Amino acid sequence: MYEKPAPALDPALVLWEETLPGGAHWSGVMRRGNSLRIADMQGGANVSLLCYNWENTQERYNMADTLKGQHTAYLTAGHACYTDMGRVICSFTADTCGWHDTLCGVSDAAAVKVKYGEGGYQALRNDYYRNGYDSLVNELGKYGLGKRDLVANINLFSKVTVDAAGDMHFCPDHSSAGDFVDLRFDMHALVVLSTCQHPLDPAPVYAPRPVRLSAWKSGVAAADDPCRHHCPENQRAYINTERFYA
């Protein structure tokens, strides 16, 4: 269980809850005005996240525009995630970590084998070693999407800094048991998740961590919403989103 439980959600607003094991993958549709809480159950989790416009999956989360528009290299509470059409697909309304990686992508089968050794299905059955790339592609295939639709993702609960020489440094112990992030969906979105370890995680053993998912009816962004007013670019992106649903 959590060491520092997230604030309780109103049971009347909760839509569903489930635990996503470490090394697993998941996808589903989150409707505009609903939120998803993702909670690190043990500490040290990594959740790779992709989002697509459910009504037109050619529109999807765009890392470059999201970071450029908000003058940041990472995401946390108050930030919005832009699509490549200049709309807000989801927003970080609460966050106990303070930093979520946007730069490093996901692991692949070759990297997992080099780092953790052989871990095939024939020997380990359902405990075989999974990787982020294949996990996300497997989920995308359920919706007629594939490798060409795999764009730069967000790695929730992971912090990576970049020094003056351009070298990346993974920050161990960034997320503790009970840390959580709340994502409000500002568009009807296809959400794809993988709980495989971060590609820069220095842990010498394969040990991906589980997370708890909780979806609830939160409502859309209000006129005084902090994410809306984080910067002028966000204000314009919210206007674009609201016109899309007008």
Sequence and secondary structure as in RCSB ss.txt:
>XXXX:A:sequence
MYEKPAPALDPALVLWEETLPGGAHWSGVMRRGNSLRIADMQGGANVSLLCYNWENTQERYNMADTLKGQHTAYL
TAGHACYTDMGRVICSFTADTCGWHDTLCGVSDAAAVKVKYGEGGYQALRNDYYRNGYDSLVNELGKYGLGKRDL
VANINLFSKVTVDAAGDMHFCPDHSSAGDFVDLRFDMHALVVLSTCQHPLDPAPVYAPRPVRLSAWKSGVAAADD
PCRHHCPENQRAYINTERFYA
>XXXX:A:secstr
  SS      TTTEEEEEEE TT EEEEEE TTEEEEEEESSB   EEEEEEETT TTSBB HHHHHHHHT SEE
 TT EEEBTTS EEEEEEEESSS EE SS    HHHHHHHH    HHHHGGG    HHHHHHHHHGGGT  GGG 
   EEET  EEE TTS EEE TT SBTT EEEEEESS EEEEEE    TT   SS     EEEEEEE     TT 
TTTTS HHHHHHHHHHHHHT 
